[in-house]
Amino acid sequence: MGNSIEDDDFFTKPLGRRSVIYYGMGHMLNDITAACWFTYLLLFLSDIGLSPRDAAMVMLSGQIADGFTIIFARELIDRFGHFKIWHAAGSVLVAVSFSSVFGGCVPCKIFGTSSSLLQTVGYSLSMVNCITLNSTSRVVLTSCRNAFTMVANLSLYAVALIVFGVTAANTQADVENQYRWIAYSSIFFGCCFVVIFLLGTKEPRSKVGLQGNFHARIAWSYWFKRVLYYEVALVYVLTRLVVNVSQAYLAFYVINDLRMAQSAKALVPAIIYTCSFIVSVVLQEVAWTGQRLKAYYSAGGIIWIFSGAAILFLPRSMSAFMYIISIFIGVANALMMVTGVSMQNVLIGENLGGCAFVCGSLSFLDKISCGIALYVLQSFQSSSPDLQRTNPIHVYISVTRFGLGLLPSFCALVGVAVTYSMKLHTPFSKPIMEPLLE
């Protein structure tokens, strides 16, 4: 009985600094490989000769496999629990398979299967939820994870800057070697943090609730009957579209549309992720309520709307303003991601028997929607004339500008509208035990 009460206290009281940081570290491998996937896959496939449409088809197939695998994996987690075991297994799959994404399919030879499929399986199994019932601590965990996501992205760009700077790409083999070294370095860096996570994080519980109450597995139909499920799902998918699609087109926009220096391909994203990291850390100090989640999300969405409008009409002669716009994009991304993902936790509440399905189904929608959006945009890419190169003052609304400016702004606008109508209840809302900024 004493141990049960002690465990109840652990899962309802605010988390300490170490628990939060350990959790954030656990997603580094997933985040750095995902950043590499969205940032460099289309560029890599274009560099080796694939058409924009074919390159988008490769990414779409990976997103579809990822989405369906997530549903399967989450169902197993709901049935059997043991989050850390699933996390470790998924991390192994990511590490082994992602090394082959840019050519040289080692897993194909070992397992006789597709490298891209193995990689997406790893993504699905590497997501961990339900560590605490405290609503503020849940937002803090999400905020910390987002902060480490920014660290992962910055690390990726640092590695890429070094690789592109010290190696030449005169042949297709050279290009493949460049991206392979980026992948290898990212995997090693991420695996170090995964080990720290597994050693420092306590196994979450998904079956036993407060005072020893047993949490039965919740049927899918329960969630489909809740209006909040559809509202949270729509906001999450729209938020992911904002972040992922803009990330995929950022490098194309900076180089092809604005004709900035090659260093801007790394510097602009670095500014975005640095600002996102700072905001994510600051957000960990807030005592969260449902109204604050809605307010902060709306603030991020409004900032993205104005940033997207600026991107859409920014002429090449004023390309230096992109560095300023990057600051606002970084702030907006952090506000929307932290609060948008945290709305899932409000939806789940104490219903731990279905937390994996909720997160899995929303991730499924996210993967499919992002894949389709990129495929549709890339389908029009080859038919877009390159008029923006002829006149630095004239603004040609290219597919890249639509992907980086218009689509994220529209998604942010719809997300803000849906968030306004939500009714969010956040129990156990208390500040964390130790300020993370001390």
Sine and cosine of phi, psi and omega as CSV:
sin_phi,cos_phi,sin_psi,cos_psi,sin_omega,cos_omega
0.00,0.00,-0.66,0.75,0.01,-1.00
-0.88,0.48,-0.68,0.73,0.02,-1.00
-0.90,0.43,-0.59,0.81,0.00,-1.00
-0.90,0.43,-0.69,0.72,0.01,-1.00
-0.90,0.43,-0.64,0.77,0.01,-1.00
-0.90,0.44,-0.65,0.76,0.03,-1.00
-0.92,0.40,-0.61,0.79,0.04,-1.00
-0.87,0.50,-0.68,0.73,0.03,-1.00
-0.87,0.48,-0.64,0.76,-0.03,-1.00
-0.89,0.45,-0.63,0.78,-0.10,-1.00
-1.00,0.03,-0.15,0.99,0.02,-1.00
-0.92,-0.39,-0.47,0.88,0.00,-1.00
-0.98,0.18,0.38,-0.92,0.01,-1.00
-0.85,0.52,0.57,-0.82,-0.02,-1.00
-0.98,0.18,0.41,-0.91,0.07,-1.00
-1.00,0.05,0.10,-1.00,-0.08,-1.00
-0.88,0.48,-0.70,0.71,-0.06,-1.00
-0.90,0.44,-0.69,0.72,-0.01,-1.00
-0.87,0.50,-0.65,0.76,0.00,-1.00
-0.91,0.41,-0.72,0.70,-0.04,-1.00
-0.93,0.38,-0.66,0.75,0.05,-1.00
-0.85,0.53,-0.68,0.74,0.01,-1.00
-0.88,0.47,-0.71,0.71,-0.01,-1.00
-0.86,0.50,-0.59,0.81,0.00,-1.00
-0.91,0.41,-0.46,0.89,-0.10,-0.99
-0.90,0.43,-0.32,0.95,-0.07,-1.00
-0.98,-0.22,0.13,0.99,-0.07,-1.00
-0.89,0.46,-0.69,0.72,0.00,-1.00
-0.89,0.45,-0.72,0.69,0.03,-1.00
-0.87,0.49,-0.68,0.73,-0.09,-1.00
-0.95,0.30,-0.64,0.77,-0.06,-1.00
-0.95,0.31,-0.57,0.82,0.06,-1.00
-0.96,0.28,-0.58,0.81,0.07,-1.00
-0.91,0.42,-0.65,0.76,0.04,-1.00
-0.88,0.47,-0.66,0.75,0.05,-1.00
-0.90,0.44,-0.64,0.76,0.01,-1.00
-0.87,0.49,-0.78,0.63,-0.07,-1.00
-0.97,0.23,-0.52,0.85,-0.09,-1.00
-0.99,0.11,-0.65,0.76,-0.19,-0.98
-0.91,-0.42,-0.21,0.98,-0.06,-1.00
-0.90,0.44,-0.75,0.66,0.01,-1.00
-0.90,0.44,-0.64,0.77,0.05,-1.00
-0.89,0.46,-0.70,0.72,-0.01,-1.00
-0.89,0.46,-0.74,0.68,-0.03,-1.00
-0.91,0.42,-0.56,0.83,0.07,-1.00
-0.94,0.35,-0.62,0.78,-0.01,-1.00
-0.91,0.41,-0.51,0.86,-0.02,-1.00
-1.00,-0.05,0.11,0.99,0.18,-0.98
0.95,-0.32,0.00,1.00,0.03,-1.00
-0.97,0.25,0.54,-0.84,0.07,-1.00
-0.95,0.30,0.37,-0.93,0.02,-1.00
-0.82,0.57,-0.63,0.78,-0.01,-1.00
-0.91,0.41,-0.71,0.71,0.01,-1.00
-0.91,0.41,-0.62,0.78,0.03,-1.00
-0.89,0.46,-0.66,0.75,0.03,-1.00
-0.92,0.40,-0.56,0.83,0.03,-1.00
-0.90,0.43,-0.61,0.79,0.06,-1.00
-0.88,0.47,-0.73,0.69,0.01,-1.00
-0.91,0.41,-0.64,0.77,0.00,-1.00
-0.89,0.46,-0.66,0.75,0.01,-1.00
-0.89,0.45,-0.63,0.78,0.06,-1.00
-0.92,0.40,-0.64,0.77,0.01,-1.00
-0.91,0.41,-0.64,0.77,0.01,-1.00
-0.91,0.41,-0.72,0.69,0.04,-1.00
-0.87,0.49,-0.65,0.76,0.03,-1.00
-0.87,0.50,-0.73,0.69,-0.05,-1.00
-0.88,0.47,-0.73,0.68,-0.01,-1.00
-0.93,0.36,-0.56,0.83,0.02,-1.00
-0.92,0.39,-0.58,0.82,0.00,-1.00
-0.87,0.50,-0.70,0.71,0.00,-1.00
-0.86,0.51,-0.71,0.70,0.00,-1.00
-0.89,0.45,-0.72,0.69,-0.05,-1.00
-0.91,0.42,-0.67,0.74,-0.02,-1.00
-0.91,0.42,-0.58,0.81,0.04,-1.00
-0.90,0.43,-0.64,0.77,0.05,-1.00
-0.90,0.43,-0.63,0.78,0.02,-1.00
-0.91,0.42,-0.67,0.74,0.03,-1.00
-0.88,0.48,-0.59,0.81,-0.05,-1.00
-0.97,0.23,-0.66,0.75,-0.19,-0.98
-0.90,-0.43,-0.25,0.97,-0.01,-1.00
0.94,0.35,-0.57,-0.82,0.02,-1.00
0.86,0.51,0.88,0.48,-0.06,-1.00
-0.84,0.54,-0.68,0.73,-0.10,-1.00
-0.91,0.41,-0.56,0.83,0.04,-1.00
-0.91,0.41,-0.71,0.71,0.03,-1.00
-0.90,0.44,-0.63,0.78,0.02,-1.00
-0.88,0.47,-0.71,0.70,-0.01,-1.00
-0.90,0.44,-0.68,0.73,0.01,-1.00
-0.89,0.45,-0.68,0.73,0.03,-1.00
-0.90,0.43,-0.61,0.79,0.01,-1.00
-0.90,0.44,-0.62,0.78,0.05,-1.00
-0.89,0.45,-0.70,0.72,0.00,-1.00
-0.89,0.45,-0.67,0.75,0.03,-1.00
-0.89,0.46,-0.73,0.68,-0.05,-1.00
-0.88,0.47,-0.68,0.73,-0.05,-1.00
-0.95,0.32,-0.71,0.70,-0.14,-0.99
-0.99,0.15,-0.57,0.82,-0.06,-1.00
-0.92,0.38,-0.39,0.92,0.05,-1.00
-0.90,0.44,-0.26,0.96,-0.06,-1.00
-0.94,-0.33,0.03,1.00,-0.06,-1.00
-0.89,0.46,-0.59,0.81,-0.04,-1.00
-0.99,-0.15,0.55,0.83,0.07,-1.00
0.95,-0.31,0.33,-0.94,0.02,-1.00
0.94,0.35,0.91,0.41,-0.17,-0.99
-0.96,0.27,1.00,0.03,0.05,-1.00
-0.91,0.41,-0.72,0.69,0.01,-1.00
-0.88,0.48,-0.49,0.87,0.03,-1.00
-0.88,0.47,-0.59,0.81,0.00,-1.00
-0.97,0.24,-0.57,0.82,-0.05,-1.00
-0.98,0.18,-0.75,0.66,-0.11,-0.99
-0.97,-0.23,-0.19,0.98,-0.02,-1.00
0.93,0.37,0.58,0.81,-0.03,-1.00
-0.62,-0.78,0.00,-1.00,-0.08,-1.00
-0.98,0.20,0.72,-0.69,0.02,-1.00
-0.90,0.43,-0.66,0.75,-0.04,-1.00
-0.90,0.43,-0.58,0.82,0.03,-1.00
-0.92,0.39,-0.70,0.71,0.03,-1.00
-0.87,0.49,-0.62,0.78,-0.03,-1.00
-0.90,0.44,-0.68,0.73,-0.02,-1.00
-0.94,0.35,-0.52,0.86,0.12,-0.99
-0.87,0.50,-0.68,0.73,0.02,-1.00
-0.87,0.49,-0.67,0.74,0.05,-1.00
-0.83,0.55,-0.71,0.71,-0.11,-0.99
-0.90,0.44,-0.61,0.79,-0.11,-0.99
-1.00,0.08,-0.10,0.99,-0.11,-0.99
-0.99,-0.14,0.33,0.94,-0.02,-1.00
-0.93,-0.36,0.77,-0.64,-0.11,-0.99
-0.85,-0.52,0.72,-0.69,-0.01,-1.00
-0.70,-0.71,-0.02,-1.00,0.13,-0.99
0.88,0.47,0.68,0.74,0.04,-1.00
-0.99,0.14,-0.51,0.86,-0.06,-1.00
-0.56,-0.83,0.41,-0.91,0.09,-1.00
-1.00,-0.08,-0.18,0.98,-0.03,-1.00
-0.96,0.28,0.85,-0.53,-0.13,-0.99
-0.91,0.41,-0.64,0.77,0.03,-1.00
-0.91,0.40,-0.67,0.75,0.02,-1.00
-0.90,0.43,-0.55,0.83,0.05,-1.00
-0.90,0.45,-0.67,0.74,0.05,-1.00
-0.92,0.40,-0.63,0.78,0.02,-1.00
-0.89,0.46,-0.67,0.75,0.05,-1.00
-0.87,0.49,-0.71,0.71,0.02,-1.00
-0.89,0.46,-0.67,0.75,0.01,-1.00
-0.90,0.44,-0.66,0.75,0.02,-1.00
-0.92,0.40,-0.66,0.75,0.05,-1.00
-0.88,0.48,-0.68,0.73,0.01,-1.00
-0.89,0.45,-0.59,0.80,0.05,-1.00
-0.89,0.46,-0.69,0.72,0.03,-1.00
-0.94,0.33,-0.43,0.90,0.13,-0.99
-0.89,0.47,-0.65,0.76,0.05,-1.00
-0.91,0.41,-0.62,0.78,0.07,-1.00
-0.88,0.47,-0.66,0.75,0.01,-1.00
-0.89,0.46,-0.69,0.72,0.01,-1.00
-0.91,0.42,-0.68,0.73,0.04,-1.00
-0.89,0.45,-0.63,0.78,0.04,-1.00
-0.90,0.44,-0.64,0.77,0.03,-1.00
-0.88,0.48,-0.72,0.70,-0.03,-1.00
-0.94,0.35,-0.52,0.85,0.07,-1.00
-0.91,0.41,-0.71,0.71,0.04,-1.00
-0.89,0.46,-0.71,0.71,-0.01,-1.00
-0.89,0.46,-0.64,0.77,0.00,-1.00
-0.88,0.47,-0.65,0.76,0.02,-1.00
-0.92,0.38,-0.73,0.69,-0.04,-1.00
-0.89,0.45,-0.73,0.68,-0.01,-1.00
-0.93,0.37,-0.44,0.90,-0.03,-1.00
-0.99,0.17,-0.53,0.85,-0.10,-1.00
-0.98,-0.19,-0.18,0.98,0.00,-1.00
-0.85,-0.52,0.55,-0.84,0.03,-1.00
-0.99,-0.14,0.47,-0.88,0.00,-1.00
-0.84,-0.54,0.96,0.28,-0.03,-1.00
-1.00,0.03,-0.42,0.91,-0.01,-1.00
-0.78,-0.63,0.15,-0.99,0.04,-1.00
-0.90,0.44,-0.58,0.82,0.04,-1.00
-0.90,0.44,-0.62,0.79,0.04,-1.00
-0.90,0.43,-0.65,0.76,0.03,-1.00
-0.88,0.47,-0.71,0.71,0.01,-1.00
-0.89,0.46,-0.64,0.76,0.01,-1.00
-0.90,0.43,-0.62,0.78,0.04,-1.00
-0.86,0.51,-0.76,0.65,-0.04,-1.00
-0.94,0.33,-0.51,0.86,0.06,-1.00
-0.91,0.41,-0.66,0.75,0.02,-1.00
-0.91,0.41,-0.58,0.82,0.09,-1.00
-0.89,0.46,-0.69,0.72,0.00,-1.00
-0.90,0.43,-0.72,0.70,-0.02,-1.00
-0.87,0.49,-0.71,0.70,-0.02,-1.00
-0.90,0.43,-0.64,0.77,0.01,-1.00
-0.90,0.44,-0.66,0.75,0.00,-1.00
-0.90,0.44,-0.72,0.69,-0.01,-1.00
-0.88,0.48,-0.71,0.71,-0.02,-1.00
-0.88,0.47,-0.71,0.70,-0.01,-1.00
-0.92,0.39,-0.62,0.79,-0.02,-1.00
-0.90,0.44,-0.56,0.83,0.03,-1.00
-0.87,0.50,-0.66,0.75,0.00,-1.00
-0.96,0.28,-0.54,0.84,0.05,-1.00
-0.88,0.48,-0.66,0.75,0.02,-1.00
-0.88,0.48,-0.69,0.73,0.03,-1.00
-0.88,0.48,-0.67,0.74,0.01,-1.00
-0.88,0.48,-0.74,0.68,-0.06,-1.00
-0.91,0.42,-0.55,0.83,0.00,-1.00
-0.99,0.17,-0.49,0.87,-0.14,-0.99
-0.98,-0.21,-0.21,0.98,-0.08,-1.00
-0.98,-0.19,0.72,-0.70,0.07,-1.00
-0.98,0.22,0.62,-0.78,0.00,-1.00
-0.86,0.51,0.84,-0.54,0.05,-1.00
-0.92,0.38,0.40,-0.92,0.07,-1.00
-0.96,-0.30,0.67,-0.75,0.02,-1.00
-0.84,-0.55,-0.11,0.99,-0.06,-1.00
-0.93,-0.37,-0.57,0.82,-0.08,-1.00
-0.96,-0.29,0.78,-0.63,-0.07,-1.00
-0.98,-0.22,-0.43,-0.90,-0.04,-1.00
-0.91,0.41,0.64,-0.77,0.03,-1.00
0.83,0.56,0.54,0.84,0.10,-0.99
0.98,0.18,0.13,0.99,-0.01,-1.00
-0.92,0.38,0.65,-0.76,-0.04,-1.00
-1.00,0.07,0.77,-0.64,0.04,-1.00
-1.00,-0.10,0.96,-0.27,0.06,-1.00
-0.95,0.31,0.44,-0.90,0.03,-1.00
-0.91,0.41,0.78,-0.63,-0.08,-1.00
-1.00,0.03,0.73,-0.68,0.00,-1.00
-0.92,0.40,0.51,-0.86,0.01,-1.00
-0.85,0.52,-0.58,0.82,-0.07,-1.00
-0.88,0.48,-0.45,0.90,0.01,-1.00
-0.87,0.49,-0.69,0.73,-0.03,-1.00
-0.95,0.30,-0.58,0.81,-0.03,-1.00
-0.92,0.38,-0.28,0.96,0.01,-1.00
-1.00,0.00,-0.09,1.00,-0.04,-1.00
-0.99,-0.16,0.80,-0.59,0.02,-1.00
-0.89,0.46,-0.60,0.80,-0.02,-1.00
-0.87,0.49,-0.53,0.85,0.03,-1.00
-0.86,0.51,-0.72,0.69,-0.03,-1.00
-0.94,0.34,-0.58,0.81,0.03,-1.00
-0.92,0.40,-0.73,0.68,0.01,-1.00
-0.90,0.43,-0.65,0.76,0.01,-1.00
-0.87,0.48,-0.70,0.72,-0.02,-1.00
-0.91,0.42,-0.69,0.73,0.01,-1.00
-0.90,0.44,-0.68,0.74,-0.01,-1.00
-0.90,0.44,-0.72,0.70,-0.01,-1.00
-0.90,0.45,-0.69,0.72,0.02,-1.00
-0.89,0.46,-0.63,0.77,0.02,-1.00
-0.91,0.42,-0.68,0.73,0.03,-1.00
-0.91,0.42,-0.61,0.79,0.06,-1.00
-0.88,0.47,-0.67,0.74,0.03,-1.00
-0.85,0.53,-0.77,0.64,-0.12,-0.99
-0.97,0.26,-0.75,0.67,-0.13,-0.99
-0.96,0.29,-0.69,0.72,-0.01,-1.00
-0.92,0.38,-0.67,0.74,0.04,-1.00
-0.90,0.44,-0.60,0.80,0.03,-1.00
-0.90,0.43,-0.63,0.78,-0.04,-1.00
-0.92,0.39,-0.51,0.86,-0.09,-1.00
-0.98,-0.22,-0.04,1.00,-0.07,-1.00
-0.88,0.48,-0.74,0.67,-0.03,-1.00
-0.90,0.43,-0.66,0.76,0.04,-1.00
-0.87,0.49,-0.66,0.75,-0.04,-1.00
-0.92,0.39,-0.71,0.71,-0.05,-1.00
-0.90,0.43,-0.66,0.75,-0.08,-1.00
-1.00,0.06,-0.76,0.65,-0.13,-0.99
-0.99,0.12,-0.64,0.77,-0.06,-1.00
-1.00,0.04,-0.74,0.67,-0.04,-1.00
-1.00,0.01,-0.25,0.97,0.02,-1.00
0.84,0.55,0.65,0.76,0.03,-1.00
-0.99,0.16,0.16,-0.99,0.01,-1.00
-0.90,0.43,0.41,-0.91,-0.03,-1.00
-0.86,0.51,-0.51,0.86,0.02,-1.00
-0.90,0.44,-0.43,0.90,0.00,-1.00
-0.91,0.41,-0.41,0.91,0.03,-1.00
-0.89,0.45,-0.42,0.91,0.07,-1.00
-0.97,-0.23,-0.55,0.84,-0.09,-1.00
-0.95,0.31,-0.68,0.73,-0.01,-1.00
-0.88,0.47,-0.77,0.64,0.07,-1.00
-0.88,0.48,-0.57,0.82,0.00,-1.00
-0.89,0.46,-0.64,0.77,0.05,-1.00
-0.90,0.44,-0.69,0.73,0.00,-1.00
-0.86,0.50,-0.75,0.66,-0.08,-1.00
-0.96,0.29,-0.51,0.86,0.07,-1.00
-0.91,0.42,-0.70,0.71,0.03,-1.00
-0.91,0.42,-0.64,0.77,0.04,-1.00
-0.90,0.45,-0.64,0.77,0.01,-1.00
-0.89,0.46,-0.73,0.69,-0.02,-1.00
-0.88,0.48,-0.72,0.70,-0.01,-1.00
-0.91,0.42,-0.65,0.76,0.01,-1.00
-0.88,0.48,-0.64,0.77,0.03,-1.00
-0.92,0.39,-0.67,0.74,0.01,-1.00
-0.90,0.44,-0.62,0.78,-0.02,-1.00
-0.90,0.43,-0.32,0.95,0.01,-1.00
-0.94,0.33,-0.23,0.97,-0.04,-1.00
-1.00,-0.06,0.00,1.00,-0.07,-1.00
-1.00,-0.01,0.67,-0.74,0.15,-0.99
-1.00,0.10,0.94,-0.33,-0.24,-0.97
-1.00,0.03,0.63,-0.78,0.16,-0.99
-0.76,-0.65,0.16,-0.99,0.02,-1.00
-0.87,0.49,-0.65,0.76,0.00,-1.00
-0.91,0.41,-0.61,0.79,0.02,-1.00
-0.93,0.36,-0.61,0.79,0.08,-1.00
-0.84,0.54,-0.73,0.68,-0.01,-1.00
-0.91,0.42,-0.66,0.75,-0.03,-1.00
-0.92,0.39,-0.71,0.70,-0.02,-1.00
-0.93,0.37,-0.61,0.79,0.04,-1.00
-0.90,0.44,-0.70,0.72,0.00,-1.00
-0.89,0.46,-0.63,0.78,0.04,-1.00
-0.88,0.47,-0.71,0.71,0.04,-1.00
-0.89,0.45,-0.65,0.76,0.01,-1.00
-0.89,0.45,-0.67,0.75,0.00,-1.00
-0.91,0.42,-0.65,0.76,0.04,-1.00
-0.87,0.48,-0.65,0.76,0.00,-1.00
-0.92,0.40,-0.59,0.81,0.01,-1.00
-0.87,0.50,-0.74,0.68,0.01,-1.00
-0.93,0.37,-0.61,0.79,0.03,-1.00
-0.90,0.43,-0.67,0.74,0.02,-1.00
-0.89,0.45,-0.63,0.78,0.05,-1.00
-0.89,0.45,-0.65,0.76,0.03,-1.00
-0.90,0.43,-0.66,0.75,0.02,-1.00
-0.90,0.44,-0.65,0.76,-0.07,-1.00
-0.88,0.47,-0.59,0.81,-0.11,-0.99
-0.91,-0.41,0.16,0.99,-0.03,-1.00
-0.95,0.32,0.87,-0.49,0.02,-1.00
-0.98,0.22,0.34,-0.94,-0.03,-1.00
-0.90,0.43,-0.49,0.87,0.00,-1.00
-0.93,0.38,-0.28,0.96,0.00,-1.00
-0.90,-0.43,0.53,0.85,-0.08,-1.00
-0.89,0.46,-0.42,0.91,-0.01,-1.00
-0.88,0.47,-0.41,0.91,0.02,-1.00
-0.92,0.39,-0.24,0.97,0.02,-1.00
-0.89,0.46,-0.49,0.87,0.03,-1.00
-0.92,0.40,-0.59,0.81,0.04,-1.00
-0.95,0.31,-0.69,0.73,0.03,-1.00
-0.86,0.50,-0.57,0.82,-0.01,-1.00
-0.87,0.49,-0.57,0.82,0.02,-1.00
-0.89,0.47,-0.72,0.69,-0.02,-1.00
-0.93,0.37,-0.59,0.81,0.04,-1.00
-0.89,0.45,-0.67,0.74,0.01,-1.00
-0.88,0.48,-0.68,0.73,0.04,-1.00
-0.90,0.43,-0.72,0.70,-0.02,-1.00
-0.90,0.44,-0.68,0.74,0.01,-1.00
-0.86,0.52,-0.70,0.71,-0.02,-1.00
-0.91,0.42,-0.71,0.71,0.00,-1.00
-0.88,0.48,-0.69,0.73,-0.05,-1.00
-0.96,0.28,-0.66,0.75,-0.05,-1.00
-0.93,0.36,-0.73,0.68,-0.04,-1.00
-0.88,0.47,-0.75,0.67,-0.05,-1.00
-0.97,0.24,-0.61,0.80,0.00,-1.00
-0.89,0.45,-0.70,0.72,0.04,-1.00
-0.94,0.35,-0.57,0.82,-0.02,-1.00
-0.92,0.39,-0.40,0.92,0.06,-1.00
-0.89,0.45,-0.47,0.88,0.11,-0.99
-0.87,0.50,-0.66,0.75,-0.03,-1.00
-0.91,0.41,-0.59,0.81,0.06,-1.00
-0.91,0.41,-0.66,0.75,0.03,-1.00
-0.88,0.48,-0.69,0.72,-0.04,-1.00
-0.93,0.36,-0.68,0.73,-0.02,-1.00
0.85,0.52,-0.82,-0.57,0.02,-1.00
-0.99,-0.14,0.12,0.99,-0.03,-1.00
-0.99,0.12,0.93,0.38,-0.11,-0.99
-0.93,0.38,-0.35,0.94,-0.01,-1.00
-0.93,0.37,-0.18,0.98,0.01,-1.00
-0.78,-0.62,0.22,0.97,-0.08,-1.00
-0.91,0.42,-0.61,0.79,-0.03,-1.00
-0.92,0.38,-0.63,0.78,0.02,-1.00
-0.91,0.42,-0.68,0.73,-0.01,-1.00
-0.86,0.51,-0.79,0.62,-0.02,-1.00
-0.91,0.42,-0.59,0.81,0.00,-1.00
-0.93,0.36,-0.68,0.73,0.00,-1.00
-0.92,0.39,-0.61,0.79,0.04,-1.00
-0.93,0.37,-0.61,0.79,0.06,-1.00
-0.92,0.40,-0.59,0.81,0.07,-1.00
-0.85,0.52,-0.75,0.66,0.02,-1.00
-0.89,0.46,-0.61,0.79,0.02,-1.00
-0.89,0.46,-0.75,0.66,-0.04,-1.00
-0.89,0.46,-0.72,0.69,-0.05,-1.00
-0.91,0.41,-0.71,0.71,-0.05,-1.00
-0.91,0.42,-0.66,0.75,0.02,-1.00
-0.91,0.42,-0.67,0.74,0.02,-1.00
-0.88,0.47,-0.70,0.72,0.00,-1.00
-0.92,0.40,-0.68,0.74,-0.01,-1.00
-0.87,0.49,-0.71,0.70,0.01,-1.00
-0.92,0.40,-0.61,0.79,0.01,-1.00
-0.90,0.43,-0.70,0.71,0.00,-1.00
-0.89,0.45,-0.71,0.70,0.00,-1.00
-0.89,0.45,-0.70,0.71,-0.02,-1.00
-0.93,0.38,-0.43,0.90,0.02,-1.00
-0.90,0.43,-0.47,0.88,0.02,-1.00
-1.00,-0.09,-0.09,1.00,-0.09,-1.00
-0.90,0.44,-0.70,0.71,-0.09,-1.00
-0.94,0.35,-0.39,0.92,-0.01,-1.00
-1.00,-0.03,0.09,1.00,-0.01,-1.00
-1.00,0.01,0.90,-0.44,0.04,-1.00
-0.91,0.40,0.50,-0.86,-0.09,-1.00
-1.00,-0.03,0.86,0.52,-0.08,-1.00
-0.97,0.26,-0.37,0.93,-0.10,-0.99
-0.92,0.38,-0.25,0.97,-0.01,-1.00
-0.98,0.17,-0.32,0.95,-0.13,-0.99
-0.99,0.14,-0.49,0.87,-0.08,-1.00
-0.64,-0.77,0.90,-0.43,-0.05,-1.00
-0.94,0.35,-0.28,0.96,-0.02,-1.00
-1.00,-0.06,-0.61,0.79,0.00,-1.00
-0.92,0.39,0.70,-0.72,0.01,-1.00
-0.97,-0.25,0.93,-0.36,0.09,-1.00
-1.00,-0.08,0.83,-0.55,-0.04,-1.00
-0.99,0.17,1.00,0.01,-0.03,-1.00
-0.99,0.15,0.14,-0.99,0.08,-1.00
-0.88,0.48,-0.59,0.81,0.02,-1.00
-0.89,0.46,-0.66,0.75,0.04,-1.00
-0.91,0.40,-0.60,0.80,0.08,-1.00
-0.89,0.46,-0.69,0.72,-0.06,-1.00
-0.94,0.34,-0.56,0.83,-0.05,-1.00
-1.00,-0.08,-0.46,0.89,-0.08,-1.00
-0.95,-0.32,-0.85,0.52,-0.14,-0.99
-0.95,0.30,-0.77,0.64,-0.06,-1.00
-0.88,0.48,-0.75,0.66,0.05,-1.00
-0.87,0.49,-0.62,0.78,0.00,-1.00
-0.90,0.43,-0.68,0.74,0.02,-1.00
-0.90,0.43,-0.69,0.72,0.02,-1.00
-0.89,0.45,-0.64,0.76,0.03,-1.00
-0.90,0.45,-0.65,0.76,0.00,-1.00
-0.89,0.46,-0.73,0.69,0.01,-1.00
-0.90,0.43,-0.64,0.77,0.02,-1.00
-0.88,0.48,-0.67,0.74,0.04,-1.00
-0.90,0.44,-0.65,0.76,-0.01,-1.00
-0.90,0.43,-0.67,0.74,0.01,-1.00
-0.93,0.37,-0.66,0.75,-0.01,-1.00
-0.87,0.49,-0.59,0.81,-0.03,-1.00
-0.86,0.50,-0.53,0.85,-0.06,-1.00
-1.00,0.01,-0.07,1.00,-0.06,-1.00
-0.95,0.30,0.46,-0.89,0.15,-0.99
-0.87,-0.49,0.97,-0.22,-0.09,-1.00
-0.95,-0.32,0.81,-0.59,0.06,-1.00
-0.92,-0.40,0.80,-0.60,-0.07,-1.00
-0.86,-0.51,0.99,-0.11,0.07,-1.00
-0.97,0.23,0.23,-0.97,0.03,-1.00
0.81,0.58,0.66,0.75,-0.07,-1.00
-1.00,-0.05,1.00,-0.09,0.03,-1.00
-0.72,-0.69,0.41,-0.91,0.02,-1.00
-0.90,0.44,0.35,-0.94,0.07,-1.00
-0.93,0.36,0.29,-0.96,-0.12,-0.99
-0.92,0.38,-0.63,0.78,-0.08,-1.00
-0.77,-0.64,0.77,-0.64,0.08,-1.00
-0.88,0.48,0.73,-0.69,-0.06,-1.00
-0.99,0.16,-0.21,0.98,-0.06,-1.00
-0.99,-0.10,0.02,1.00,0.01,-1.00
-0.93,0.36,0.00,0.00,0.00,0.00
